[in-house]
Amino acid sequence: MIRWILSLVCVVLVFSYNLPAIAQEAETSISEEQLEWGEKTAEKAIAAIESGDFEKAEGYWTELIEKFPNNPAVWSNRGNTFVSENKLDEAISDFDRAIELAPEAPDPYLNRGIALEGQGNYNEAIADYNRVLEIDPEDPIAYNNRGNAKAGQQRWEEALEDYQEAAELAPEYAFARANTALALYQTGRKEEALSTMRDLVRKYPNFPDMRAALTAVLWEKGKEGEAESNWVAVVGLDNRYSDVDWLKTTRRWPPKMVAALEKFLELD
């Protein structure tokens, strides 16, 4: 199933595909020819997603649902495609159906949480992330996303704890560490935030989120040359960081972090 990690706090999609397990369809009358068609159609849907053609992917998943209506994976995957199209009500409906068919599978809860979070329904999203953690207590994505939802409620200390847990469980999970850095800044641990940002930029030099954050923190500390150098890299990688509204509403940086970068942008 598709896992869309970063919730609405981060605008990076990371997909982990598990082809729709057509062979696990409960109906016993499915032929080998139908199974082969199902796998090929799933591959077409994935290729469409990878090329950014979500409308075409939606069509493929719908074909699969019509052929295999009791397969929870195809419902969940179409739900993820709806999320990518910002059709959140439709997505939640598909995730509901996937959960009905496979109540012990974690991904539909995780994905429904993302859609609920996109609607601003943070309590419901947190409940879904909690359910994922009941099923798999060491799921770093669920911790990160729960942190995002708590951040949406301005519960920054609790969000920080979740981000740190996600980063501890998956040290290579760069966005969990990035969210940790942002939450540290928001909660007043500025030196620790700066150290984390520097580590991330050193390890991932093309990580615009942390280069933009580092720009703001360095500018605030009076390190103007280093701040401007990082900003040149940001603009070359992702110019959305120049848009304060995007930072607030889509990337959803913490308020203090947004204010710090806004000061730099005003003087730049």
VODRENDO-21289 format. One record per residue: x negated, y, z negated of N, C-alpha, C in turn; residue number from 1; residue in three letters. Coordinates in Angstrom, 1 decimal, always signed. Layout:
nX; nY; nZ; caX; caY; caZ; cX; cY; cZ; n; res
X; Y; Z; X; Y; Z; X; Y; Z; NUM; ALA
...
END
This chain:
nX; nY; nZ; caX; caY; caZ; cX; cY; cZ; n; res
-0.8; -1.2; +0.0; +0.0; +0.0; +0.0; -0.9; +1.2; +0.0; 1; MET
-0.3; +2.3; +0.4; -1.0; +3.6; +0.5; -1.1; +4.1; -0.9; 2; ILE
-2.2; +4.6; -1.3; -2.3; +5.4; -2.5; -2.7; +6.8; -2.2; 3; ARG
-1.8; +7.7; -2.5; -2.2; +9.1; -2.3; -2.6; +9.7; -3.6; 4; TRP
-4.0; +9.9; -3.8; -4.5; +10.1; -5.1; -4.2; +11.4; -5.7; 5; ILE
-4.5; +12.5; -5.1; -4.7; +13.7; -5.7; -3.5; +14.5; -6.1; 6; LEU
-2.4; +13.9; -6.0; -1.2; +14.6; -6.3; -1.2; +15.9; -5.6; 7; SER
-0.4; +16.9; -6.1; -0.3; +18.2; -5.4; -1.4; +19.1; -6.0; 8; LEU
-2.1; +18.7; -7.0; -3.2; +19.5; -7.5; -4.4; +19.5; -6.5; 9; VAL
-4.5; +18.4; -5.8; -5.6; +18.3; -4.8; -5.1; +18.0; -3.5; 10; CYS
-5.6; +18.6; -2.5; -5.0; +18.4; -1.1; -5.9; +17.5; -0.3; 11; VAL
-6.4; +16.5; -0.9; -7.2; +15.5; -0.2; -6.4; +14.2; -0.3; 12; VAL
-6.2; +13.5; +0.8; -5.5; +12.2; +0.9; -6.5; +11.1; +0.9; 13; LEU
-6.4; +10.2; +0.0; -7.2; +9.0; +0.1; -6.3; +7.8; +0.2; 14; VAL
-6.4; +7.1; +1.3; -5.6; +6.0; +1.5; -6.3; +4.6; +1.2; 15; PHE
-5.7; +3.8; +0.5; -6.2; +2.4; +0.3; -5.1; +1.5; +0.9; 16; SER
-5.4; +0.9; +2.0; -4.4; +0.2; +2.7; -4.4; -1.3; +2.3; 17; TYR
-3.3; -1.8; +2.1; -3.1; -3.2; +2.0; -1.9; -3.5; +3.0; 18; ASN
-2.2; -4.1; +4.1; -1.2; -4.3; +5.1; +0.0; -4.9; +4.5; 19; LEU
+1.2; -4.6; +5.1; +2.4; -4.8; +4.4; +2.7; -6.2; +3.9; 20; PRO
+1.8; -7.1; +4.0; +2.0; -8.4; +3.4; +3.3; -9.0; +4.0; 21; ALA
+3.4; -8.9; +5.4; +4.6; -9.4; +6.0; +4.8; -10.9; +5.7; 22; ILE
+3.7; -11.6; +5.6; +3.8; -13.1; +5.3; +4.5; -13.4; +4.0; 23; ALA
+4.5; -12.4; +3.1; +5.2; -12.6; +1.8; +6.7; -12.3; +1.8; 24; GLN
+7.2; -11.9; +3.0; +8.6; -11.6; +3.1; +9.4; -12.8; +2.6; 25; GLU
+10.4; -12.5; +1.8; +11.2; -13.6; +1.1; +12.0; -14.4; +2.1; 26; ALA
+12.4; -13.8; +3.2; +13.3; -14.5; +4.1; +12.5; -15.7; +4.8; 27; GLU
+13.1; -16.8; +4.8; +12.4; -18.0; +5.2; +12.5; -18.3; +6.7; 28; THR
+13.4; -17.5; +7.4; +13.6; -17.7; +8.8; +12.7; -16.9; +9.7; 29; SER
+11.7; -16.3; +9.1; +10.8; -15.4; +9.9; +9.8; -16.3; +10.7; 30; ILE
+9.7; -16.0; +12.0; +8.8; -16.8; +12.8; +7.4; -16.3; +12.9; 31; SER
+6.5; -17.1; +13.4; +5.1; -16.6; +13.5; +5.0; -15.4; +14.4; 32; GLU
+5.9; -15.4; +15.4; +5.9; -14.3; +16.4; +6.3; -13.0; +15.7; 33; GLU
+7.3; -13.1; +14.8; +7.8; -12.0; +14.1; +6.7; -11.5; +13.1; 34; GLN
+6.0; -12.4; +12.5; +4.9; -12.0; +11.6; +3.8; -11.3; +12.3; 35; LEU
+3.5; -11.8; +13.5; +2.4; -11.2; +14.3; +2.9; -9.8; +14.7; 36; GLU
+4.1; -9.6; +15.1; +4.6; -8.3; +15.5; +4.6; -7.4; +14.3; 37; TRP
+4.9; -7.9; +13.1; +4.9; -7.0; +11.9; +3.5; -6.5; +11.6; 38; GLY
+2.5; -7.4; +11.7; +1.1; -7.0; +11.4; +0.7; -5.9; +12.4; 39; GLU
+1.0; -6.1; +13.7; +0.6; -5.2; +14.7; +1.3; -3.8; +14.5; 40; LYS
+2.5; -3.9; +14.2; +3.2; -2.6; +14.0; +2.7; -1.9; +12.7; 41; THR
+2.3; -2.6; +11.7; +1.7; -2.0; +10.5; +0.4; -1.3; +10.9; 42; ALA
-0.4; -2.0; +11.7; -1.7; -1.4; +12.2; -1.4; -0.1; +13.0; 43; GLU
-0.4; -0.1; +13.8; -0.1; +1.1; +14.5; +0.3; +2.2; +13.6; 44; LYS
+1.1; +1.9; +12.6; +1.5; +2.9; +11.6; +0.3; +3.5; +10.9; 45; ALA
-0.7; +2.7; +10.5; -1.9; +3.1; +9.9; -2.7; +4.0; +10.8; 46; ILE
-2.8; +3.6; +12.0; -3.6; +4.4; +13.0; -2.9; +5.7; +13.2; 47; ALA
-1.6; +5.8; +13.2; -0.9; +7.1; +13.4; -1.1; +8.0; +12.2; 48; ALA
-1.2; +7.4; +11.0; -1.5; +8.2; +9.8; -2.9; +8.7; +9.8; 49; ILE
-3.8; +7.9; +10.2; -5.2; +8.3; +10.3; -5.4; +9.4; +11.3; 50; GLU
-4.6; +9.5; +12.3; -4.7; +10.6; +13.3; -3.8; +11.8; +13.0; 51; SER
-3.1; +11.7; +11.9; -2.3; +12.8; +11.4; -0.9; +12.9; +12.0; 52; GLY
-0.5; +11.8; +12.7; +0.8; +11.8; +13.4; +1.8; +11.1; +12.5; 53; ASP
+2.3; +11.8; +11.4; +3.1; +11.2; +10.4; +4.5; +10.9; +10.9; 54; PHE
+5.0; +11.7; +11.9; +6.3; +11.4; +12.5; +6.3; +10.0; +13.2; 55; GLU
+5.2; +9.7; +13.9; +5.1; +8.5; +14.6; +5.0; +7.3; +13.6; 56; LYS
+4.2; +7.6; +12.5; +4.0; +6.6; +11.5; +5.3; +6.3; +10.8; 57; ALA
+6.1; +7.3; +10.6; +7.4; +7.1; +9.9; +8.3; +6.2; +10.8; 58; GLU
+8.2; +6.4; +12.1; +9.0; +5.5; +13.0; +8.6; +4.1; +12.9; 59; GLY
+7.3; +3.8; +12.9; +6.8; +2.4; +12.8; +7.3; +1.8; +11.5; 60; TYR
+7.1; +2.5; +10.3; +7.6; +2.0; +9.1; +9.0; +1.7; +9.1; 61; TRP
+9.8; +2.6; +9.7; +11.3; +2.3; +9.8; +11.6; +1.1; +10.6; 62; THR
+10.8; +0.8; +11.7; +11.0; -0.4; +12.4; +10.7; -1.6; +11.6; 63; GLU
+9.7; -1.5; +10.7; +9.3; -2.6; +9.9; +10.4; -2.9; +8.8; 64; LEU
+10.9; -1.8; +8.3; +12.0; -1.9; +7.3; +13.2; -2.6; +7.9; 65; ILE
+13.5; -2.2; +9.1; +14.7; -2.8; +9.7; +14.5; -4.4; +9.9; 66; GLU
+13.2; -4.7; +10.2; +12.9; -6.1; +10.4; +12.7; -6.9; +9.1; 67; LYS
+12.1; -6.2; +8.2; +11.7; -6.9; +6.9; +12.3; -6.0; +5.7; 68; PHE
+13.6; -6.0; +5.5; +14.2; -5.1; +4.5; +13.9; -5.5; +3.1; 69; PRO
+13.4; -6.7; +2.8; +13.0; -7.1; +1.5; +11.6; -7.0; +1.1; 70; ASN
+10.8; -6.4; +2.0; +9.4; -6.2; +1.8; +9.1; -4.9; +1.1; 71; ASN
+8.7; -4.9; -0.2; +8.5; -3.6; -0.9; +7.4; -2.7; -0.3; 72; PRO
+6.4; -3.4; +0.3; +5.2; -2.6; +0.8; +5.6; -1.6; +1.9; 73; ALA
+6.5; -2.1; +2.8; +6.9; -1.2; +3.9; +7.7; +0.0; +3.4; 74; VAL
+8.6; -0.3; +2.4; +9.3; +0.9; +1.8; +8.4; +1.9; +1.1; 75; TRP
+7.4; +1.3; +0.4; +6.4; +2.2; -0.3; +5.6; +3.0; +0.7; 76; SER
+5.2; +2.3; +1.8; +4.3; +3.0; +2.8; +5.1; +4.1; +3.5; 77; ASN
+6.4; +3.8; +3.8; +7.2; +4.9; +4.5; +7.4; +6.0; +3.5; 78; ARG
+7.5; +5.7; +2.2; +7.7; +6.8; +1.2; +6.4; +7.7; +1.2; 79; GLY
+5.3; +7.1; +1.3; +4.0; +7.9; +1.4; +4.0; +8.8; +2.6; 80; ASN
+4.5; +8.2; +3.7; +4.5; +9.0; +4.9; +5.5; +10.2; +4.7; 81; THR
+6.6; +10.0; +4.1; +7.5; +11.1; +3.8; +6.9; +12.1; +2.9; 82; PHE
+6.1; +11.7; +1.9; +5.4; +12.6; +1.1; +4.4; +13.5; +1.9; 83; VAL
+3.7; +12.9; +2.9; +2.8; +13.6; +3.8; +3.6; +14.6; +4.6; 84; SER
+4.9; +14.4; +4.9; +5.7; +15.3; +5.6; +6.5; +16.3; +4.7; 85; GLU
+6.2; +16.2; +3.4; +6.9; +17.0; +2.4; +8.4; +16.7; +2.4; 86; ASN
+8.8; +15.5; +2.7; +10.2; +15.0; +2.6; +10.3; +14.3; +1.3; 87; LYS
+10.3; +15.0; +0.2; +10.2; +14.4; -1.1; +11.4; +13.6; -1.5; 88; LEU
+12.6; +14.1; -1.2; +13.8; +13.3; -1.6; +13.8; +12.0; -0.9; 89; ASP
+13.5; +12.0; +0.4; +13.5; +10.7; +1.1; +12.4; +9.8; +0.6; 90; GLU
+11.2; +10.4; +0.2; +10.2; +9.6; -0.3; +10.6; +8.9; -1.6; 91; ALA
+11.2; +9.7; -2.5; +11.6; +9.1; -3.8; +12.6; +8.0; -3.6; 92; ILE
+13.5; +8.2; -2.6; +14.5; +7.1; -2.3; +13.8; +5.8; -1.9; 93; SER
+12.8; +6.0; -1.0; +12.0; +4.8; -0.6; +11.3; +4.1; -1.8; 94; ASP
+10.7; +4.9; -2.6; +9.9; +4.4; -3.8; +10.9; +3.7; -4.7; 95; PHE
+12.1; +4.3; -4.9; +13.1; +3.6; -5.7; +13.4; +2.2; -5.2; 96; ASP
+13.5; +2.1; -3.9; +13.8; +0.8; -3.3; +12.6; -0.2; -3.5; 97; ARG
+11.4; +0.3; -3.3; +10.2; -0.5; -3.5; +10.2; -1.0; -4.9; 98; ALA
+10.5; -0.2; -5.9; +10.5; -0.6; -7.3; +11.5; -1.6; -7.6; 99; ILE
+12.7; -1.4; -7.0; +13.7; -2.5; -7.2; +13.3; -3.8; -6.7; 100; GLU
+12.5; -3.8; -5.6; +12.1; -5.1; -5.0; +10.9; -5.7; -5.7; 101; LEU
+10.0; -4.8; -6.3; +8.8; -5.2; -6.9; +8.6; -4.4; -8.2; 102; ALA
+9.3; -4.7; -9.3; +9.2; -3.8; -10.5; +7.9; -3.9; -11.2; 103; PRO
+7.1; -4.9; -10.9; +5.8; -5.0; -11.6; +4.6; -4.5; -10.8; 104; GLU
+4.9; -4.0; -9.6; +3.8; -3.4; -8.7; +3.6; -2.0; -9.1; 105; ALA
+2.3; -1.6; -9.4; +2.0; -0.3; -9.8; +2.2; +0.9; -8.8; 106; PRO
+1.8; +0.5; -7.5; +1.7; +1.6; -6.5; +3.0; +2.4; -6.3; 107; ASP
+4.2; +1.8; -6.2; +5.4; +2.6; -6.0; +5.7; +3.6; -7.2; 108; PRO
+5.3; +3.2; -8.4; +5.5; +4.1; -9.5; +4.5; +5.3; -9.4; 109; TYR
+3.2; +5.0; -9.0; +2.2; +6.0; -8.8; +2.7; +7.0; -7.7; 110; LEU
+3.1; +6.4; -6.6; +3.5; +7.3; -5.5; +4.8; +8.1; -5.8; 111; ASN
+5.7; +7.4; -6.5; +6.9; +8.2; -6.8; +6.6; +9.3; -7.8; 112; ARG
+5.6; +9.1; -8.7; +5.1; +10.1; -9.6; +4.6; +11.3; -8.8; 113; GLY
+3.9; +11.1; -7.7; +3.3; +12.2; -6.9; +4.5; +13.0; -6.3; 114; ILE
+5.5; +12.3; -5.8; +6.6; +13.0; -5.2; +7.4; +13.8; -6.2; 115; ALA
+7.6; +13.2; -7.4; +8.3; +13.9; -8.4; +7.5; +15.2; -8.9; 116; LEU
+6.2; +15.0; -9.0; +5.3; +16.1; -9.3; +5.4; +17.2; -8.3; 117; GLU
+5.5; +16.8; -7.0; +5.7; +17.8; -5.9; +6.9; +18.6; -6.1; 118; GLY
+8.0; +18.0; -6.7; +9.2; +18.7; -6.9; +9.2; +19.5; -8.3; 119; GLN
+8.1; +19.4; -9.0; +8.0; +20.1; -10.3; +8.6; +19.4; -11.4; 120; GLY
+9.0; +18.1; -11.2; +9.6; +17.3; -12.2; +8.5; +16.5; -13.0; 121; ASN
+7.8; +17.3; -13.8; +6.5; +16.8; -14.4; +6.8; +15.7; -15.4; 122; TYR
+7.9; +15.9; -16.2; +8.2; +14.8; -17.2; +8.4; +13.5; -16.6; 123; ASN
+9.2; +13.5; -15.5; +9.5; +12.2; -14.8; +8.3; +11.7; -14.1; 124; GLU
+7.4; +12.6; -13.6; +6.2; +12.1; -13.0; +5.3; +11.4; -14.0; 125; ALA
+5.2; +12.1; -15.2; +4.4; +11.5; -16.3; +4.9; +10.1; -16.7; 126; ILE
+6.2; +10.0; -16.7; +6.8; +8.7; -17.1; +6.4; +7.6; -16.1; 127; ALA
+6.3; +8.0; -14.8; +5.9; +7.0; -13.8; +4.4; +6.7; -14.0; 128; ASP
+3.6; +7.7; -14.2; +2.2; +7.4; -14.4; +2.0; +6.6; -15.7; 129; TYR
+2.8; +6.8; -16.7; +2.7; +6.0; -17.9; +3.0; +4.5; -17.6; 130; ASN
+4.0; +4.4; -16.7; +4.4; +3.0; -16.3; +3.2; +2.3; -15.6; 131; ARG
+2.6; +3.0; -14.7; +1.4; +2.5; -14.0; +0.4; +2.0; -15.1; 132; VAL
+0.1; +2.8; -16.1; -0.9; +2.5; -17.1; -0.4; +1.4; -18.0; 133; LEU
+0.9; +1.1; -18.1; +1.4; -0.1; -18.8; +1.0; -1.3; -18.0; 134; GLU
+1.1; -1.2; -16.7; +0.8; -2.3; -15.9; -0.7; -2.5; -15.8; 135; ILE
-1.4; -1.5; -15.6; -2.9; -1.5; -15.5; -3.5; -0.4; -16.3; 136; ASP
-3.9; -0.7; -17.6; -4.4; +0.3; -18.5; -5.7; +1.0; -18.0; 137; PRO
-6.3; +0.5; -17.0; -7.6; +1.0; -16.6; -7.5; +1.6; -15.1; 138; GLU
-6.4; +2.1; -14.8; -6.2; +2.7; -13.5; -6.6; +4.2; -13.5; 139; ASP
-7.8; +4.5; -12.9; -8.2; +5.9; -13.0; -7.4; +6.9; -12.2; 140; PRO
-6.7; +6.5; -11.2; -5.8; +7.4; -10.4; -4.7; +7.8; -11.2; 141; ILE
-4.1; +6.9; -12.0; -2.9; +7.2; -12.8; -3.4; +8.2; -13.9; 142; ALA
-4.5; +8.0; -14.5; -5.0; +9.0; -15.5; -5.2; +10.4; -14.8; 143; TYR
-5.9; +10.4; -13.7; -6.1; +11.7; -13.0; -4.8; +12.4; -12.7; 144; ASN
-3.8; +11.6; -12.1; -2.6; +12.2; -11.7; -1.7; +12.6; -12.9; 145; ASN
-1.8; +11.9; -14.0; -1.1; +12.3; -15.2; -1.7; +13.6; -15.8; 146; ARG
-3.0; +13.7; -15.6; -3.7; +15.0; -16.0; -3.2; +16.1; -15.2; 147; GLY
-3.0; +15.9; -13.9; -2.4; +16.9; -13.0; -1.0; +17.3; -13.4; 148; ASN
-0.2; +16.4; -13.8; +1.2; +16.7; -14.2; +1.1; +17.5; -15.5; 149; ALA
+0.3; +17.1; -16.4; +0.2; +17.8; -17.7; -0.4; +19.2; -17.5; 150; LYS
-1.3; +19.3; -16.5; -1.8; +20.7; -16.1; -0.7; +21.5; -15.6; 151; ALA
+0.2; +20.9; -14.8; +1.4; +21.6; -14.3; +2.3; +22.2; -15.5; 152; GLY
+2.2; +21.5; -16.6; +2.9; +22.0; -17.8; +2.1; +22.9; -18.7; 153; GLN
+0.9; +23.2; -18.2; -0.1; +24.1; -19.0; -0.6; +23.4; -20.2; 154; GLN
-0.6; +22.1; -20.2; -1.1; +21.3; -21.4; -2.5; +20.9; -21.1; 155; ARG
-3.4; +21.9; -21.2; -4.7; +21.8; -20.6; -5.6; +20.8; -21.4; 156; TRP
-5.5; +20.8; -22.7; -6.3; +19.9; -23.5; -6.0; +18.5; -23.2; 157; GLU
-4.7; +18.2; -23.1; -4.3; +16.8; -22.8; -4.6; +16.5; -21.4; 158; GLU
-4.5; +17.4; -20.5; -5.0; +17.2; -19.1; -6.4; +16.8; -19.1; 159; ALA
-7.2; +17.6; -19.8; -8.7; +17.3; -19.8; -9.0; +15.9; -20.3; 160; LEU
-8.3; +15.5; -21.3; -8.5; +14.1; -21.8; -8.2; +13.1; -20.8; 161; GLU
-7.2; +13.3; -20.0; -6.9; +12.3; -18.9; -7.9; +12.4; -17.8; 162; ASP
-8.3; +13.6; -17.4; -9.4; +13.7; -16.4; -10.7; +13.0; -16.8; 163; TYR
-11.0; +13.2; -18.1; -12.2; +12.6; -18.6; -12.1; +11.1; -18.6; 164; GLN
-11.0; +10.6; -19.0; -10.8; +9.1; -19.0; -10.9; +8.6; -17.6; 165; GLU
-10.3; +9.3; -16.6; -10.4; +8.8; -15.2; -11.8; +8.8; -14.7; 166; ALA
-12.5; +9.8; -15.1; -13.9; +9.9; -14.6; -14.8; +8.9; -15.3; 167; ALA
-14.5; +8.5; -16.5; -15.2; +7.5; -17.2; -15.0; +6.1; -16.6; 168; GLU
-13.7; +5.9; -16.3; -13.3; +4.6; -15.7; -13.9; +4.4; -14.3; 169; LEU
-14.0; +5.6; -13.5; -14.5; +5.5; -12.1; -15.5; +6.7; -12.0; 170; ALA
-16.8; +6.5; -12.3; -17.8; +7.6; -12.2; -17.9; +8.2; -10.9; 171; PRO
-17.6; +7.4; -9.8; -17.8; +8.0; -8.5; -16.5; +8.7; -8.0; 172; GLU
-15.5; +8.8; -8.8; -14.2; +9.4; -8.5; -14.5; +10.9; -8.6; 173; TYR
-14.9; +11.5; -7.5; -15.4; +12.9; -7.6; -14.3; +13.9; -8.0; 174; ALA
-13.1; +13.7; -7.6; -12.0; +14.7; -7.9; -11.6; +14.6; -9.4; 175; PHE
-11.8; +13.4; -10.0; -11.5; +13.4; -11.4; -12.6; +14.2; -12.2; 176; ALA
-13.8; +14.1; -11.7; -14.8; +14.9; -12.4; -14.7; +16.4; -12.1; 177; ARG
-14.2; +16.7; -10.8; -13.9; +18.1; -10.5; -12.8; +18.7; -11.3; 178; ALA
-11.8; +17.9; -11.5; -10.7; +18.4; -12.3; -11.1; +18.5; -13.8; 179; ASN
-12.0; +17.6; -14.2; -12.6; +17.8; -15.6; -13.3; +19.1; -15.7; 180; THR
-14.1; +19.5; -14.7; -14.8; +20.7; -14.7; -13.9; +21.9; -14.8; 181; ALA
-12.8; +21.9; -14.0; -11.9; +23.0; -14.0; -11.1; +23.1; -15.3; 182; LEU
-10.8; +22.0; -15.9; -10.1; +22.0; -17.2; -11.0; +22.5; -18.3; 183; ALA
-12.3; +22.1; -18.2; -13.3; +22.6; -19.2; -13.3; +24.1; -19.1; 184; LEU
-13.4; +24.6; -18.0; -13.4; +26.1; -17.8; -12.2; +26.7; -18.4; 185; TYR
-11.0; +26.2; -18.1; -9.8; +26.7; -18.6; -9.7; +26.7; -20.1; 186; GLN
-10.3; +25.7; -20.7; -10.2; +25.6; -22.2; -11.4; +26.2; -22.9; 187; THR
-12.2; +27.0; -22.1; -13.3; +27.8; -22.8; -14.6; +27.1; -22.8; 188; GLY
-14.8; +25.9; -22.3; -16.1; +25.3; -22.4; -16.8; +25.6; -21.1; 189; ARG
-17.2; +26.9; -20.9; -17.7; +27.3; -19.6; -19.1; +26.8; -19.3; 190; LYS
-20.0; +26.6; -20.2; -21.3; +26.1; -19.9; -21.2; +24.6; -19.5; 191; GLU
-20.3; +23.9; -20.2; -20.1; +22.5; -19.8; -19.5; +22.4; -18.5; 192; GLU
-18.6; +23.3; -18.2; -17.9; +23.3; -16.9; -19.0; +23.6; -15.8; 193; ALA
-19.8; +24.6; -16.0; -20.9; +24.9; -15.1; -21.8; +23.8; -14.8; 194; LEU
-22.2; +23.1; -15.9; -23.1; +21.9; -15.7; -22.5; +20.9; -14.9; 195; SER
-21.2; +20.6; -15.1; -20.5; +19.6; -14.3; -20.4; +20.0; -12.9; 196; THR
-20.1; +21.2; -12.6; -20.0; +21.7; -11.2; -21.3; +21.6; -10.5; 197; MET
-22.4; +22.0; -11.2; -23.7; +21.9; -10.5; -24.0; +20.4; -10.2; 198; ARG
-23.7; +19.5; -11.1; -24.0; +18.1; -10.9; -23.2; +17.6; -9.7; 199; ASP
-21.9; +18.0; -9.6; -21.1; +17.6; -8.4; -21.6; +18.1; -7.1; 200; LEU
-22.0; +19.4; -7.1; -22.5; +20.0; -5.9; -23.8; +19.4; -5.5; 201; VAL
-24.6; +19.1; -6.5; -25.9; +18.4; -6.2; -25.7; +17.0; -5.5; 202; ARG
-24.7; +16.3; -6.0; -24.4; +15.0; -5.5; -23.6; +15.0; -4.3; 203; LYS
-22.7; +16.0; -4.2; -21.8; +16.1; -3.0; -21.9; +17.5; -2.4; 204; TYR
-22.9; +17.8; -1.7; -23.2; +19.2; -1.2; -22.1; +19.7; -0.3; 205; PRO
-21.2; +18.8; +0.3; -20.2; +19.3; +1.2; -18.8; +19.2; +0.5; 206; ASN
-18.8; +19.4; -0.8; -17.6; +19.4; -1.6; -17.1; +20.8; -1.8; 207; PHE
-16.2; +21.3; -1.0; -15.8; +22.8; -1.1; -15.2; +23.2; -2.4; 208; PRO
-14.4; +22.3; -3.0; -13.7; +22.6; -4.2; -14.7; +23.0; -5.3; 209; ASP
-15.8; +22.3; -5.5; -16.7; +22.6; -6.5; -17.7; +23.7; -6.1; 210; MET
-17.9; +23.9; -4.8; -18.7; +25.0; -4.4; -18.0; +26.3; -4.6; 211; ARG
-16.7; +26.3; -4.4; -15.9; +27.5; -4.6; -15.8; +27.8; -6.1; 212; ALA
-15.6; +26.8; -6.9; -15.6; +27.0; -8.4; -16.9; +27.5; -8.9; 213; ALA
-18.0; +26.9; -8.4; -19.3; +27.3; -8.8; -19.6; +28.8; -8.4; 214; LEU
-19.1; +29.2; -7.2; -19.2; +30.6; -6.8; -18.6; +31.5; -7.8; 215; THR
-17.4; +31.2; -8.3; -16.7; +32.0; -9.3; -17.5; +32.1; -10.6; 216; ALA
-17.9; +31.0; -11.1; -18.6; +30.9; -12.3; -20.0; +31.7; -12.3; 217; VAL
-20.7; +31.4; -11.2; -22.0; +32.1; -11.0; -21.8; +33.6; -10.9; 218; LEU
-20.8; +34.0; -10.2; -20.6; +35.5; -10.0; -20.3; +36.1; -11.4; 219; TRP
-19.5; +35.4; -12.2; -19.1; +35.9; -13.5; -20.4; +36.0; -14.4; 220; GLU
-21.4; +35.1; -14.2; -22.6; +35.2; -15.0; -23.6; +36.1; -14.4; 221; LYS
-23.3; +36.8; -13.3; -24.2; +37.8; -12.8; -25.2; +37.2; -11.8; 222; GLY
-25.1; +35.9; -11.4; -26.0; +35.3; -10.5; -25.4; +35.5; -9.1; 223; LYS
-25.5; +36.7; -8.6; -24.8; +37.1; -7.4; -25.3; +36.4; -6.1; 224; GLU
-26.6; +36.3; -6.0; -27.2; +35.7; -4.8; -26.8; +34.2; -4.7; 225; GLY
-26.9; +33.5; -5.8; -26.6; +32.1; -5.8; -25.1; +31.9; -5.6; 226; GLU
-24.3; +32.8; -6.1; -22.8; +32.7; -5.9; -22.5; +32.9; -4.4; 227; ALA
-23.1; +33.9; -3.8; -22.8; +34.2; -2.4; -23.3; +33.1; -1.5; 228; GLU
-24.4; +32.4; -1.9; -24.9; +31.3; -1.1; -23.9; +30.2; -1.1; 229; SER
-23.4; +29.9; -2.3; -22.4; +28.8; -2.4; -21.1; +29.2; -1.6; 230; ASN
-20.8; +30.5; -1.6; -19.5; +30.9; -0.9; -19.7; +30.7; +0.6; 231; TRP
-20.9; +31.0; +1.2; -21.1; +30.8; +2.6; -20.8; +29.4; +3.0; 232; VAL
-21.3; +28.4; +2.1; -21.0; +27.0; +2.4; -19.5; +26.7; +2.3; 233; ALA
-18.8; +27.3; +1.3; -17.4; +27.1; +1.2; -16.6; +27.5; +2.5; 234; VAL
-16.9; +28.7; +2.9; -16.2; +29.2; +4.1; -16.5; +28.3; +5.3; 235; VAL
-17.7; +27.7; +5.4; -17.9; +26.8; +6.5; -17.3; +25.5; +6.4; 236; GLY
-16.9; +25.1; +5.2; -16.3; +23.8; +4.9; -14.8; +23.9; +4.9; 237; LEU
-14.2; +24.9; +4.2; -12.8; +24.9; +4.1; -12.4; +26.4; +3.7; 238; ASP
-11.9; +27.1; +4.7; -11.6; +28.5; +4.4; -10.3; +28.8; +3.6; 239; ASN
-9.6; +27.7; +3.3; -8.4; +27.9; +2.5; -8.7; +28.5; +1.1; 240; ARG
-9.9; +28.3; +0.6; -10.3; +28.8; -0.7; -10.3; +30.3; -0.8; 241; TYR
-10.2; +31.0; +0.4; -10.1; +32.4; +0.4; -8.7; +32.9; +0.1; 242; SER
-7.7; +32.0; +0.1; -6.3; +32.3; -0.1; -5.9; +32.0; -1.5; 243; ASP
-5.7; +33.1; -2.3; -5.4; +32.9; -3.7; -4.1; +32.2; -3.9; 244; VAL
-3.1; +32.5; -3.0; -1.8; +31.9; -3.2; -1.9; +30.4; -3.0; 245; ASP
-2.8; +30.0; -2.0; -3.0; +28.5; -1.8; -3.7; +27.9; -3.1; 246; TRP
-4.6; +28.6; -3.6; -5.3; +28.1; -4.8; -4.3; +27.9; -6.0; 247; LEU
-3.3; +28.8; -6.1; -2.4; +28.8; -7.2; -1.3; +27.7; -7.0; 248; LYS
-0.8; +27.6; -5.8; +0.5; +26.9; -5.5; +0.2; +25.5; -4.9; 249; THR
-0.9; +25.3; -4.2; -1.1; +24.1; -3.5; -2.2; +23.3; -4.2; 250; THR
-3.4; +23.9; -4.2; -4.5; +23.3; -5.0; -4.3; +23.3; -6.5; 251; ARG
-3.6; +24.3; -6.9; -3.2; +24.4; -8.3; -4.4; +24.4; -9.3; 252; ARG
-5.3; +25.3; -9.0; -6.4; +25.5; -9.9; -5.9; +26.1; -11.2; 253; TRP
-6.6; +25.9; -12.3; -6.2; +26.5; -13.6; -6.2; +28.1; -13.5; 254; PRO
-5.3; +28.8; -14.2; -5.2; +30.2; -14.1; -6.5; +31.0; -14.3; 255; PRO
-7.3; +30.6; -15.3; -8.6; +31.3; -15.5; -9.6; +31.1; -14.4; 256; LYS
-9.5; +29.9; -13.8; -10.4; +29.6; -12.6; -10.0; +30.4; -11.4; 257; MET
-8.7; +30.5; -11.2; -8.2; +31.4; -10.1; -8.6; +32.8; -10.3; 258; VAL
-8.4; +33.3; -11.5; -8.8; +34.7; -11.8; -10.3; +35.0; -11.6; 259; ALA
-11.1; +34.0; -11.9; -12.5; +34.2; -11.8; -12.9; +34.3; -10.3; 260; ALA
-12.3; +33.4; -9.5; -12.6; +33.5; -8.0; -12.0; +34.7; -7.4; 261; LEU
-10.9; +35.1; -7.9; -10.2; +36.3; -7.3; -11.1; +37.6; -7.5; 262; GLU
-11.8; +37.6; -8.7; -12.7; +38.7; -8.9; -13.8; +38.8; -7.9; 263; LYS
-14.3; +37.6; -7.6; -15.4; +37.5; -6.6; -14.8; +37.9; -5.2; 264; PHE
-13.7; +37.5; -4.9; -13.1; +37.8; -3.6; -12.8; +39.3; -3.4; 265; LEU
-12.4; +39.9; -4.5; -12.1; +41.3; -4.5; -13.3; +42.2; -4.2; 266; GLU
-14.5; +41.7; -4.7; -15.7; +42.4; -4.6; -16.6; +42.0; -3.4; 267; LEU
-16.2; +40.9; -2.8; -17.0; +40.3; -1.7; -16.9; +41.3; -0.5; 268; ASP
END
